[in-house]
Amino acid sequence: MDETRARTVLAAAGLPGQAELLALGENAVFESGDVVVKVGRSAELLDRAEHELAVAEWLEQAGVPAVRAAETKALLVQGHPVTLWLRLPPAVRPAEPRDLARLLRLVHALPSAPFSLPPRELLGGVERWLKLAGTAIDQADADFLRERRDGFAAAARELMPHLPPGPIHGDALPRNVHVGPAGPVLTDLETFSADLREHDLVVLALARDRYGLAPAAYDAFTAAYGWDVRDWPGCAVLRGARETASCAWVAQHAPSDPRALVEFRRRVDSLRRGDPEVRWHPL
């Protein structure tokens, strides 16, 4: 889905065509007046959109600072799920890893949700993303990622957690935190799950090693949370699973974005060579 297609869906939903595009990935995200509109890539993401709305309502009731829905139901417009969210006030500063850590402590202290949360299917999108990549990527690379997916999925099922399992954000990055006048709030709730809490902590460990997060910022994160997941023997397994998923996610953009193809090849090559410190670049 490109911007033109997303704007067509916006118009069909009766929303202003002059909305500002904020992001284009798994969803196209637009700002229009007092609302933010998310347009999903395909109809199969409708359940995920409805899940995010349910999570937002639950977090509001639980007192966890998070983005709030403007409408409680998702729409399916021309085969695309559409959800509306209250626009957050302007940020007072960029979110920092320590802000994320404090919010994760609140999430990880929650009891079970009043509805069913799925397990964190970190590797669940790999096949779909590789199919979207099609012939833009080398078939041998796609098969390599499928083999890694299967291996890490099996290994993850055998892990012994350090923390008690329960609700997690699922994509715990500072980019999913907004710091407004009232303080930090969580955004992008689609991947909320019930699983190993370590999933939320491995993300920043990987950011330190792969994406250039400063060691001091990572240390501030672990200090604010109270534990460093790298001390856990299962860290390498969850890290490997996330790296595999991240490669496949980039692959889906390769047919339309030459930068994505270059980045995909960089990532796969580093995995094939077993080099854990090659710098990866976010799209």
PyMOL commands that set and color helices and strands:
alter all, ss='L'
color gray80, all
select helices_A, chain A and resi 3-12+43-62+97-108+126-136+139-156+174-176+198-210+215-225+229-231+235-251+258-272
alter helices_A, ss='H'
color red, helices_A
select strands_A, chain A and resi 20-24+27-32+35-40+75-77+80-86+166-168+177-180+183-186+193-195
alter strands_A, ss='S'
color yellow, strands_A
deselect
rebuild
show_as cartoon
